[in-house]
């Protein structure tokens, strides 16, 4: 199965945080699943680092390429189909990055690994507990 990691899932997983659920951790660690990280998540993190809302233990340009590689995460680019779906999504969620993740999850027909229950209003397949 293909899985899309929400931004917080990516951050909590690479930090070894106890905030990630045991089921989410199991899914991310499973070799039987392909794990994808949206370029929207990488962009969101970059923005938060640049405005001082987030700090990282290592430089951005070192941390993410290395973490993607060692964990076998694949980057999911933003396609026109993803952006097109965003234009018609209801505003259950105002965060533009999360709206893109919803669109990618729906278009690519892949579950999203996220604690964010607001995604459920979009009928995405959300995995956490």
N, C-alpha and C positions, 0 to 999 in steps of 0.2 A: 504494500500500500504506500502511496505517496502522502506525505504530511507537510503542511505549511506551518512553520513556527511563528507564533506571534512575537512581537518585539520583546516583550517582557520574558517570554519563555526562553528565547535565545539568550538574553542577558542573565537570567537566573541560572540557566543550565551551565553556561560557561563559567559563571562565578561559583558554582557549587552551592547555590543558595538552598536553604531548607524551605523556601517559599514555594518551590516547584512541587507539585503533587507527586506522589509515588507513581501514579499511573502515567502522568505526563513524562516523568523521567524515564520510565520503562519504555514508553513509545519512542522517545528520542534516542535512547541507547540501543534499541533493537536493530540488529543488522538486517532484519527482514524488511525494513521500511526505508524508502528514500525520503530524506528530509530536505525541505526547501526553505530558504530564507529569502524573503522578498527584498528587492533593491529598495523598496519603500521603507523597510525596517532599517536598513543600513543608512539611508538618507535621514530618517527620523533621528537616529542616534547621533549622526554627524551634526545635525542642527542643534540638538540638545547640548552636545559637548561645546559647540561654538558659542552658544549664548550663556554658558555657565550653569545650565540646569542639570548637568550630569558630568561626572568625572570618571575616568577610566584608569585602571591600574597600569595600563601600558598605552603607548601611543596608538591612536586609532588606526593609522596606516599599517601597523604591525599586528595589532590584536586581531582584527577581523579576517584578514587573509589567512592568518595562521589558524585561527579557530575554525574557519570554514574547512580548511584542509584537514586538520587533525581529527575533526569530528565527522568528516565526510558529508558536510552540508553543501547543497548546491544552491547557487543564486537563481532566483526566479525573476527574470526581467519583467518590466511593466510593458505589456503589449497593448496595442490599440483596443483589442477586445476588452481588456480589463478596464481601461479608461472609459470606454463607451458604456460599460455597465454602470460605472460610478455615476454617470449622468442621469440614470433612471432609478437609482436606489432610493428608497424612502429614507428620511433623516432620523432613523432610530438612533444613529450614532453620529455625532458632529465632528469627531476627530477625522481629518482627511486621510491620515495614514491608516487608521483602522478601516475606513470605508474602502480603501484600495485593497487591503487584505481580504475583506469580505468579497469584493469583486473577484479577486484572484482565486479565492477558495471556490467560489461558485463556477466561474468559467473553467477552471482546471479540474473541477469535480474532485477536489482533495480536501480532506478534513483539516481543520485548523486546530492546532494545539494551543489553547488559550484559557486563562482563568476568567476572561471577560464574558459574563453572561449576556451582555447587550448584543453579542453576535447571534444569540439564539433567535432574536426577533427577525433575522434575515433568513432563517431556515438553513443556515450552514451546518455542516456536520462538525460540531465542536467537541474536542476531546480534552478532558482534564481529570475528572474523578474516576 
